[in-house]
Amino acid sequence: MDALRPWLSLLVRVFIGGYFVVAAVPKIIEPLAFATSIMHYGLIPSWSVNAVALVLAWLELLAGVGLIMGIRTRVQSLLCGGMLLIFTLAVAYAVVLGLKIDCGCFGESGGEEVSWIKVAKNSAMILGCAYLWWSPRSVLSLDHGLWGRNA
């Protein structure tokens, strides 16, 4: 089992990192649409929505690329897990309130309506981030070398 752990970490790292990159790009390209999605949740003051949309989209991109490349894997997994926790709480809040809004996950054209299924998907990715924090060593990682042996 220990021999498979670096490969499992690679799989989880690339999946979650790729998800964050794919989610970030449309938000960076169309920041107004992402800001509008954030505003629909009604959780932050309207004066801060544009700044939050800009910072969050770029943070998603950088953390996703960092995970894919295996750069500071524990730090990136904490960043992604923290963002996922916030996103999940926001989606759960919207579901409880009965809001019929797009999650805003992939910008204007690629989200899904908020639901408990979305909460479950995000929760699974949070578990993946926890796994990466617990077992950051993986193959094809800038942190740990080509085969996961370097410190």
TORKOL-122132 format. One record per residue (C-alpha): residue in one letter; x, y, z. Coordinates in steps of 0.05 Angstrom, whole numbers, padded with zeros to 5 digits, always signed. Layout:
N
aXYZ/...
//
This chain:
151
m+00000+00000+00000/d+00057+00048+00016/a+00083+00039-00055/l+00017+00062-00083/r+00010+00124-00039/p+00055+00170-00082/w+00013+00151-00143/l-00053+00163-00107/s-00027+00230-00083/l-00008+00247-00155/l-00078+00229-00179/v-00112+00270-00124/r-00064+00328-00134/v-00075+00332-00209/f-00151+00323-00204/i-00161+00378-00152/g-00109+00424-00182/g-00138+00415-00251/y-00208+00428-00224/f-00184+00494-00194/v-00148+00515-00258/v-00208+00499-00302/a-00253+00536-00253/a-00208+00597-00249/v-00197+00612-00323/p-00268+00633-00341/k-00272+00675-00277/i-00208+00711-00296/i-00232+00722-00368/e-00301+00747-00345/p-00292+00776-00275/l-00358+00814-00278/a-00398+00750-00287/f-00361+00718-00229/a-00373+00780-00186/t-00447+00775-00203/s-00448+00702-00181/i-00415+00721-00115/m-00466+00777-00105/h-00524+00728-00114/y-00504+00693-00049/g-00512+00757-00010/l-00457+00739+00039/i-00408+00796+00031/p-00418+00871+00026/s-00431+00896-00045/w-00372+00944-00042/s-00324+00885-00035/v-00352+00838-00088/n-00308+00860-00146/a-00244+00856-00106/v-00263+00788-00077/a-00279+00762-00148/l-00212+00785-00175/v-00169+00759-00117/l-00207+00693-00111/a-00201+00676-00185/w-00126+00688-00186/l-00117+00651-00120/e-00154+00591-00148/l-00109+00592-00210/l-00044+00597-00171/a-00064+00544-00120/g-00087+00497-00175/v-00023+00504-00215/g+00017+00495-00151/l-00020+00430-00136/i-00012+00403-00207/m+00063+00417-00206/g+00072+00393-00135/i+00100+00458-00108/r+00091+00464-00033/t+00037+00411-00036/r+00016+00417+00037/v+00008+00493+00031/q-00031+00487-00035/s-00076+00433-00006/l-00091+00478+00054/l-00107+00536+00007/c-00152+00494-00038/g-00185+00459+00021/g-00198+00526+00055/m-00228+00555-00008/l-00270+00493-00017/l-00294+00497+00054/i-00317+00569+00043/f-00349+00552-00023/t-00385+00492+00008/l-00412+00532+00066/a-00437+00585+00017/v-00471+00533-00027/a-00503+00500+00035/y-00527+00568+00058/a-00559+00581-00009/v-00592+00512-00010/v-00620+00522+00060/l-00648+00590+00039/g-00678+00559-00023/l-00640+00604-00071/k-00645+00582-00143/i-00576+00607-00165/d-00518+00581-00204/c-00460+00561-00160/g-00412+00605-00199/c-00360+00550-00200/f-00339+00556-00272/g-00357+00627-00289/e-00418+00648-00327/s-00427+00588-00372/g-00405+00527-00333/g-00436+00525-00264/e-00492+00483-00236/e-00550+00502-00192/v-00534+00501-00118/s-00555+00435-00087/w-00537+00384-00034/i-00503+00344-00090/k-00456+00403-00101/v-00443+00405-00026/a-00426+00330-00028/k-00379+00339-00088/n-00342+00396-00054/s-00339+00356+00011/a-00305+00299-00026/m-00253+00347-00053/i-00242+00375+00017/l-00226+00303+00038/g-00178+00299-00021/c-00143+00362+00004/a-00139+00332+00074/y-00107+00270+00044/l-00056+00313+00007/w-00039+00349+00071/w-00030+00282+00107/s+00007+00249+00049/p+00039+00303+00006/r+00095+00260-00023/s+00078+00241-00095/v+00111+00224-00160/l+00122+00278-00213/s+00126+00331-00159/l+00173+00391-00156/d+00172+00382-00080/h+00193+00309-00081/g+00227+00295-00148/l+00207+00252-00206/w+00192+00189-00165/g+00173+00219-00098/r+00239+00200-00063/n+00271+00268-00051/a+00257+00307+00013/
//
